[in-house]
């Protein structure tokens, strides 16, 4: 039958809005979750708007939070798209009770309620832990670079200094030219021309002075924050290396539990690398779900000995981190090895020669101890050219103050048990970033500054956990568990 033959006047729809939403529809859990939090912690939902006697009433913050959880769960993060859904999507209409906030109201709620969204994310994770969906025993940590809502073109610190220097030279030349014109005013035949020239020069000097003040203030800001590249529409964004080259972005860190691959922690970092973030990840797990992991899995980007030592100092966590292959490790395959003798505080090479402590130096704010052969037998050694090429001093070994701990980590990393534990890492965490980045789409973030970007990451992480939960447990059982749950966030 053709479309034109359909008689739409004879089509019958459900009598009630409730009939449009099945009993196992995810929106029922979203509604129950937010209302549970709203009823137990009403102080977190306080709204400054809508308290005047005149004007339109404010939308309930609980309903707005439901809207965002539904939107991010269904890959709709735009406030305009969410506004459109309030008119045509029966699930959204049911969720909001037929309220229809405009896109400006929706957008303002997201950027102004970071504390509420963060508290909701934390409470949901505590619910998952309390009901046994998260164990927290084995967690994998990793980070990904997410492009900020900023143009790729940045203001470089060195270029800014050159620009200020050139502007100061131009300003100086304009002032000298103005002084020379003042001298010509005594000549009657040049008086009129001089007046016009003085007006033009004064205008140029005023304009250049304003520009110079702005650039000088920006330089002071960049030096204060210690940044080399500044993005005008997102001052917190940093230049970071990603698969797409260098981008203005943020380093999004997450921890994922091994039991059901659910997110246990997340935070936004301005560090371009992961070298100093392992301890912060473990502490984030403690802060957000209340426990330290027994085992922390991470790739070689986190292989910083001091960080791993700090983590294991808490007495709860074992670090299983891939150790990067260094030049020294590559040489070991060719027979270049050094063993440390603790009693005599020296190293012995593969040929039995002794390397004794020579001196200490500071490199990258770390104390380095240098060990060197007493004589120079290296040039006659069969490994010369592979071990060292120094004909004068012979082989040197430079070690950091924590080299003993580093060697212990390397020894552990070669054991069968260590390797088996580490092999689980990819299966735990890689899927999380792949899924969330797919949800984000071509424009990953819609908010600027680190504080507001954290709001979006909390929403994505919460909705990822929701999606995992819906795939694991029947809706009726989830609603029953939620009904008996007592909220814990203060």
C-alpha positions, -999 to +999 in steps of 0.1 A: +000+000+000+014+034-009+019+061+017-008+083+001-033+055+008-028+055+046-057+069+065-040+086+095-074+096+109-080+059+118-047+053+135-050+048+173-022+057+198-018+049+235-041+068+258-014+077+284+021+089+282+031+060+306+021+035+279+049+049+256+077+038+279+081+000+286+089-013+320+124-022+310+132+011+293+165+026+306+148+060+312+131+044+341+164+037+358+177+072+350+146+087+366+148+065+396+186+071+401+183+109+400+152+110+421+169+088+447+198+112+449+174+142+448+153+130+477+183+119+499+205+149+491+182+179+483+209+205+493+229+195+462+200+205+440+195+240+453+188+264+424+194+301+426+169+308+398+131+310+399+127+322+435+112+357+426+075+363+428+074+374+392+087+356+361+087+321+349+094+293+374+128+275+372+130+240+358+137+213+384+175+206+385+167+169+389+148+169+356+177+188+339+202+162+352+180+134+339+180+151+305+218+152+303+222+116+314+198+106+287+214+128+261+250+116+267+239+080+270+224+084+235+253+104+219+235+137+221+256+163+239+244+194+221+220+216+240+201+224+207+197+187+199+184+181+235+159+209+231+146+193+199+142+160+216+120+175+243+094+181+215+095+148+195+111+121+217+085+103+238+112+090+262+124+125+269+089+138+271+081+111+297+114+118+316+108+155+319+070+154+324+065+173+291+087+202+302+105+219+273+135+240+283+152+260+256+188+253+245+202+283+265+186+270+297+200+235+290+235+248+282+236+270+313+226+242+336+255+220+324+282+247+328+268+260+361+263+227+379+296+209+379+295+201+416+261+184+412+271+164+382+304+153+398+285+143+430+261+123+409+290+105+391+306+096+424+273+084+440+266+062+410+301+046+413+295+040+450+262+023+441+280+001+416+306-008+442+280-014+470+260-038+447+291-057+436+293-045+400+327-029+409+352-048+430+381-023+428+407-050+433+424-048+399+422-015+380+438-004+348+448+033+344+453+051+311+449+085+295+439+099+262+443+133+246+410+150+239+409+181+216+397+212+233+371+236+219+399+259+206+415+268+173+448+250+164+465+283+160+481+294+193+502+323+206+537+310+211+557+324+240+589+331+220+569+347+191+551+369+216+584+381+230+596+390+195+563+407+188+566+429+219+602+437+211+592+449+176+562+469+189+585+486+214+609+496+186+580+509+165+566+529+194+600+544+200+604+554+164+569+570+164+578+590+195+610+603+179+591+612+147+566+631+168+594+650+186+609+660+152+575+673+140+572+695+172+605+712+161+591+720+126+560+738+140+581+770+143+581+772+105+550+790+093+549+772+059+549+738+075+525+745+104+493+731+088+511+699+075+527+694+109+494+696+128+479+668+106+510+647+110+510+652+148+474+641+150+481+610+129+512+601+150+494+605+183+466+582+171+491+556+160+510+559+193+478+555+213+468+524+193+502+508+196+504+515+233+471+498+239+482+468+219+516+467+237+498+467+271+476+438+261+505+418+248+526+425+279+497+414+302+494+382+281+532+376+284+530+380+321+501+355+323+519+329+302+551+332+323+531+330+355+514+298+344+546+284+328+530+277+294+546+281+260+514+281+239+482+301+246+448+296+230+427+327+232+393+310+235+404+284+261+432+296+283+435+262+301+441+242+270+476+229+264+495+220+232+496+182+232+508+155+209+481+131+197+475+107+168+464+137+147+495+156+154+498+185+179+464+198+191+450+221+218+437+196+243+434+180+277+448+147+290+418+128+303+428+101+328+406+072+338+407+041+359+387+010+349+378-020+371+385-055+358+353-072+370+328-056+346+350-030+329+333-001+346+350+033+352+361+038+388+377+072+385+384+101+361+401+135+361+413+160+336+450+168+336+471+196+319+502+174+317+512+164+282+525+130+293+515+103+318+549+100+336+537+118+368+501+107+369+501+071+383+499+081+419+472+107+411+452+080+394+454+057+424+445+085+448+415+094+425+403+058+429+405+061+467+387+095+466+359+084+441+351+049+452+367+047+486+393+020+481+429+016+468+433-010+441+452-042+451+468-041+416+473-010+394+479-018+357+494+008+334+514+010+302+550+022+298+540+058+298+536+056+335+569+038+341+584+064+365+602+047+394+595+074+419+558+074+411+556+036+414+575+037+447+550+064+460+520+042+450+533+011+466+542+031+498+505+031+507+508-006+516+478-016+496+487-014+459+510-034+437+521-016+405+521-037+373+536-013+348+553-020+314+589-011+316+602+007+285+632-008+266+662+014+272+695+016+254+711-003+282+685-031+279+692-034+242+730-037+249+723-065+274+712-087+244+748-082+230+764-092+263+769-058+279+758-063+315+767-046+349+762-060+383+761-039+414+782-049+445+765-033+475+793-041+500+820-023+480+796+001+463+808-006+428+797-021+395+813-050+376+810-053+339+806-085+319+844-088+316+849-085+354+863-049+354+853-028+384+836+006+380+839+027+412+821+058+424+837+089+408+814+119+414+778+132+416+760+157+395+726+173+391+706+165+360+669+175+355+667+183+392+678+148+401+711+137+418+731+114+395+760+092+407+787+085+381+807+052+383+838+047+361+865+022+355+897+029+375+920+023+346+910+022+309+910-014+298+880-007+276+898+001+244+913-034+244+880-051+252+862-073+227+830-053+235+846-019+227+824+000+203+792-017+217+796-010+254+815+023+250+834+043+224+853+064+249+890+057+244+902+081+270+880+075+301+864+042+293+830+031+303+808+051+327+776+041+344+752+069+356+726+060+382+698+079+400+694+077+437+665+052+434+683+029+409+681-001+433+643+002+433+643+006+396+663-026+391+639-044+414+610-032+393+628-044+362+635-078+378+598-082+387+586-071+352+604-102+337+586-127+359+558-149+344+532-137+370+539-101+363+536-106+325+503-125+329+488-097+350+499-070+326+484-088+296+449-081+310+454-043+308+443-038+271+411-059+275+401-038+305+406-002+295+412+002+257+375-004+249+365+024+272+384+051+254+373+038+220+337+039+230+337+073+246+356+089+218+331+075+193+303+090+214+321+124+214+322+126+176+342+151+155+338+179+181+346+162+214+341+190+239+315+217+240+328+235+271+360+254+278+385+256+307+396+226+327+369+229+354+341+228+328+357+200+307+357+179+339+319+182+339+316+167+304+341+139+313+320+131+344+289+128+322+306+106+297+320+083+324+286+080+342+268+072+310+294+046+300+288+029+333+251+031+328+254+014+294+276-014+309+251-018+337+221-022+314+239-049+294+247-068+326+216-067+348+178-069+341+159-036+347+136-049+373+165-062+394+183-029+390+153-009+402+149-031+432+186-027+441+184+011+438+153+012+459+171-004+488+203+016+484+213+043+509+232+072+493+266+080+507+278+113+491+278+141+517 
